Amino acid sequence: MLSSLKKRHLVKIYEITLPVMALISLFTLMSLGANFFKYSIQPKMIFLINHLIWVVFTADFLIRMHLIENKKHFLTRHLAELIAIIPVYPFILLAQLFGDIHMSAAAAQILEIIFIIKFFSYLIRTFVTQRRFIRTNPLHYAAAVTMTALVVAAILFSGFEGRNYSDSIWWAFSTASTTGFGDIVPVTPEGRLVGMFLMVVGLACISMLTGVIASMMMHSSALSRSESSVVAGIIKELYKFSELSENDIDDICLVLKTLKKKHLETETHINPKSFHKDNVSGKSEPSSPKSLSNWLHKTFISDPREDSIIEKKLSEEKKSNKK
């Protein structure tokens, strides 16, 4: 049996690597487009990394589903993650079959549809994975909207202008960031409309994304300064431990408890009242028919409390070992 310290290290590695892997797979899919599924033209390193990430997320999904009692409930609330780990090789073979019988246009359409489905499943998986360990904040929403706008604009630009996807995604990034190198420009009316859309939507998304990052950094630095000043004062008092009275020690404990409570409230971005009363077994209260979005959220959107089931199981095992 692993020691509790090793278990904590494994959990920490697990919490760090999964969000990073989800982001890597999402950015790789965005940059390659439908060529993501053409393994013959992929660099070997990207090919190996993508398949390693697929193995990790498949194992993670199957383990979490095994630990949940209500398997059907788990699957309905993690459809995007399930779609993300479904192998696409059969669809690639189908596209190759269409290409062999001189239906290259149909093959290209198949790969485009797979790419769109996979992109949104990867995007949702990245959002859910970040929320499991970092908790939801406005940065995730801003990043999701920005990536969606870039990919949609690149797909439309590629279709209207007759450009390949790699040139289109490069044009989308340079246009949304207001850099505009001028190496790729729209010449058709439809392409210019897409450019106008990206100039407005992309600029707004990039501005929102940078604003959220700046506000988070300012908030985090201010909080750390206030905490460090209080902790530094307490440490100075503890150097005179022999001179402290019982009342002084009680005051120090009260300050530390208040600081800890404030810190936990600051880190918590999720309002418990906004979640329905699910338990680990997957039982949920009946959804209200008044709101379709509320029903969709309760039925198909994963709950972070369920997503952290592995950490809960490890903590329970650690407590039982102590007893």
Secondary structure, DSSP 8 states (H G I E B T S, - for coil): ---HHHHHHHHHHHHHHHHHHHHHHHHHHHHHGGGGG-GGGS-HHHHHHHHHHHHHHHHHHHHHHHH-S-HHHHHHTTHHHHHHHS--HHHHHHHHHHHHTT-HHHHHHHHHHHHHHHHHHHHHHHHHHHHHHH---HHHHHHHHHHHHHHHHHHHHHHHHT--HHHHHHHHHHHHTT---SSS---SHHHHHHHHHHHHHHHHHHHHHHHHHHHHHHHHHHHHHHHHHHHHHHHHHHTTGGG--HHHHHHHHHHHHHHHHHHHHHH--S-GGGS----TT-------TT-HHHHHHHHHS--HHHHTHHHHHHHHHHHHHH-
